[in-house]
């Protein structure tokens, strides 16, 4: 199933979440709310990815695609 959201690496708007989301379930809830209204790509901090809240390809920041430190 193809997402209607833009790819992270080429997105003009990225909505990103981190460890404070608390769980994968909460991350998925946040993924749906503001990002959908903005037509944004979804990103995640390294901590959120390491905790299993989001897949590796969502990671943003200096270690990954789409982000700036």
Secondary structure as UniProt FT lines:
FT   HELIX           8..10
FT   STRAND          14..17
FT   HELIX           19..21
FT   HELIX           24..32
FT   HELIX           34..38
FT   STRAND          41..44
FT   HELIX           46..50
FT   TURN            51..52
FT   HELIX           56..58
FT   TURN            62..63
FT   TURN            65..66
//
